[in-house]
Amino acid sequence: MVQLLGEFDCKLDAKGRLMVPSNLKKQLPNVEQEGLVVNRGFEKHLVIYPKKVWEGIVEELSKLNQYEKKNREFIRFFTRGATELTLDASGRVNLPKSLMEFAGIESEVVLACQFDKIELWSKAAYDNLLDYEPEDFANLAEEVMGNKNRGEDGK
């Protein structure tokens, strides 16, 4: 399983290309061969997946009963705009304009690694998001990570 780590401030070039930071690229050893997939996030941001991780997500989606309307809607909205990314010779990826508009991305961005994916935020939106830290982070941690939300065996 891919375990990505780090937070990177980046700037897009005039053509909307993103230079993948070298420290992040090291964590994605086969990225040139396998590629990446970018998609809309649940909030106003984008998510970049290593291609193998995306393939696992698609496999899970394909198991949903597509005769149920909520499943079709979820699949449709979740995969809307999903685009393969390939690194050019300089280690840049070209982000689709429609996805950049969705996320309000213009020039400055933050790449925030989370387990096996990378969230891509406009810098202003990311800074704004983190300005609203929960009032009592310790209570939130207990609620989310406490045993009541773990599997039945406590793991």
Disulfide bonds with the S-S distance in Angstrom:
none
